C-alpha cells in the first residue's frame, strides 16, 4: 500500500507517472499539474478508506480542474 502523499515527501512512482502523463496529455507545465494534483491528492487522502485507487481519482479530479481552468 502506498503511504499518503505528503508535500514534504518524495513523490512515489505512481504519482510521478500520473503527473507526467497529465502534463503531456494537456500540454501544461509539470509545475502546474503537480500543484493541482497534490491538492486533489491531499483532499482524497483525508477521507479515503482504501488508498489503492486514490491516484486514479486524483488524476481524474486534477484533469477536470486543469481543463476547466483552461476554458476561462
KAVEN-V682418 format. One record per pair of residues at least 4 apart in sequence whose ideal C-beta (glycine too) atoms are under 8 Angstrom apart, sorted by the first residue. I is the first residue (numbers start at 1). J is the second residue. Records with the same first field share a line. If there is no record, write none. Layout:
I=J + J
This chain:
1=51 + 52
2=12 + 14 + 51 + 54 + 55
3=9 + 12
4=45 + 51
5=9 + 11 + 12 + 15 + 38 + 41 + 42 + 45
7=38 + 42
11=15 + 16 + 19 + 34
12=16
13=17
14=18 + 55
15=19 + 37 + 41 + 55 + 58
16=20
17=21
18=22 + 37 + 55 + 58 + 59
19=23 + 30 + 33 + 34 + 37
20=24 + 30
21=25 + 59
22=26 + 28 + 33 + 37 + 59 + 62 + 63 + 66
23=27 + 28 + 29 + 30 + 32 + 33
25=63
26=33 + 63 + 66 + 67 + 70
28=32 + 33 + 66 + 70
29=33
30=34
31=35
32=36 + 66
33=37 + 62 + 66
34=38
35=39
36=40 + 62 + 65 + 66
37=41 + 58 + 59 + 62
38=42
39=43
40=44 + 57 + 58 + 61 + 62 + 65
41=45 + 54 + 55 + 58
42=46
43=47 + 61
44=48 + 54 + 57 + 58 + 61
45=51 + 54
48=54
53=57
54=58
55=59
56=60
57=61
58=62
59=63
60=64
61=65
62=66
63=67
64=68
65=69
66=70
67=71
68=72
